[in-house]
Amino acid sequence: MLPMITSIPTLLIWGNKDRVVDLASAAMLEQNLPNSQVRVMDGVGHLPYEESPEEFCRIVTEFLALTPAMDNGK
């Protein structure tokens, strides 16, 4: 499945206090997804959208604003 998504712009958001999935996983994903970027949220754990919703939404909004629309073939 991973080869199918390597060209899709991908935002990986991680909390630096995540005790469920280590931050090293983000680096590994970023290496395998050439069109990806990692954003690390300080002081946030495994659920950044719940723990810091304003910052989370700001990060996602910035990413979407800078990401060109994809042609879905329609």
C-alpha angles and dihedrals in degrees: 000000000000095000089058093061103039093103096048116099105248130191116203113195118192134176114226089221095053108138094178102057117023119235089239087073089064091055091049092050091047090054091051096044105059093190095052138102132197123222116189119203115212119232093008129121134201097314106051093163089060100035097047108009097166094054091042092053091046091053093047093045092051091049093050093047091054096042118089117232114261122234106240093191096255 
